[in-house]
Amino acid sequence: MKNKKEEYFGILLNDKIPKLDDKKNKFDKKVKVCFCGKAYLLEKNDKGEIERIEIQNNYELTKERDYVIEFYNNKNRRYVIQVRIESSYFFLIILLFLFGFIMGLALCRPNTVGNSPLAKFLDYINWSVIGVNISDDEVMELPEDRYEFDVSFENLSSNDISLSGTTSGKAVAKNKIAPGVSGSFAIIVSTKNSTVDMKYNVNFQDVTNEKPLHMSFKIRGNDREYASLQEVQEDLGGLIKKKSQKTIVIDWKWNYENGDSESSINESDLIDTNEGKILQSYKFKILVNGEEEI
């Protein structure tokens, strides 16, 4: 026996006659409401009271949530229609499955098939095509000041960098650093355009000589405190895999009120004050060297 054909009573949701009798009309995208008569959205206000918001013909529901529509057709018959817009996760599940499958092939393939069609295909996609960065870097909040170097192009140097532009606190004057101020900057070493693993090292050049006595540096993730950028560069270097990137964050601060006694603290403060009057900024350049890992 054929199902009874649904009877149009004056309203369509995405060109379909909606269900009634407390049944939700579910959609995975925006819903266009077309009707002949009058329609209202029933919404709860902050006081928990139901408000009736009149909508116009061809109104679109776009947000993912539940809606209640009160509809009066041209015969003044009242209908209540429930609508739910929710995302469809089927496509996402398929993508995750394919990604897992490709990852499994990449991790499990033996080295002896380096010239096989599958190996060449995996090298071709290089993970950057699908926006994946395969690295051991910890997820960290990066500073606004970031300097990226692609070490597959060998020696690269930055323009002049000033610590006054990397402060995370308020300086006493514009473009000037002072005791108590701190900041950070990031060095991003990349091999996005390399087909081989690379060795790299980072050096600081043209460093301002007038470094404040109590200014110190740290490599984020390392507890060691360095007295100068020249000391920092001794621990900057290593191996980076092809088609990946590594982020190094350098934190710095100008310590103040140093000392174990009131007299030593006063003496330290005097040094900081005098250095603060002279020093405008602390400038340097970053040089990154890269060479193929053999």
VENSULGI-V106669 format. One line per field, one symbol per residue. phi: phi as a letter, one per 20 degrees, with the letter a starting at -180 (. if undefined). psi: psi as a letter, one per 30 degrees, with the letter a starting at -180 (. if undefined). Layout:
phi: ???
psi: ???
This chain:
phi: .fffffefdpbcdlmcffedlmeeeecdbfdeddbdqccceeceefeneedddfdegmfdecffaeccddcdefemeecdcdccdcfeeffffffffffffffffffeffffdfdfgfffffffflmffdmddebefffceeffeccdceffdmeccefgddffedfddeefbflbdbgnecaabdddeccfdddcfcebbdcddlfgfefggeeccbegncffddebffffffddrqdcfflbbcdddddcbdfclepdcffffffffffffffffefebddacddddcbffd
psi: kkkkkkkkgfkkjhgkkllahgkkjklgalkkjkljbkkkkjkkafggkkkjjkllkgkkkekjaklkkkkjafggkkkkkkkkkkkjgeeeeeeeeeeeeeeeeeffklffhfgleeeeeeeeegefeggkjjlgkkkljklejkjkkjffgbkkkllkkkfffgkfaklflkhkllkfklallkjjkkhfgkglkkkllklklhkkeikkegkllkkkfkfkkkflfeeeffgjlakkllhalkkkkjklkjklhklfleeeeeeeeeeeeeefeekeljlllkkkkklkk.
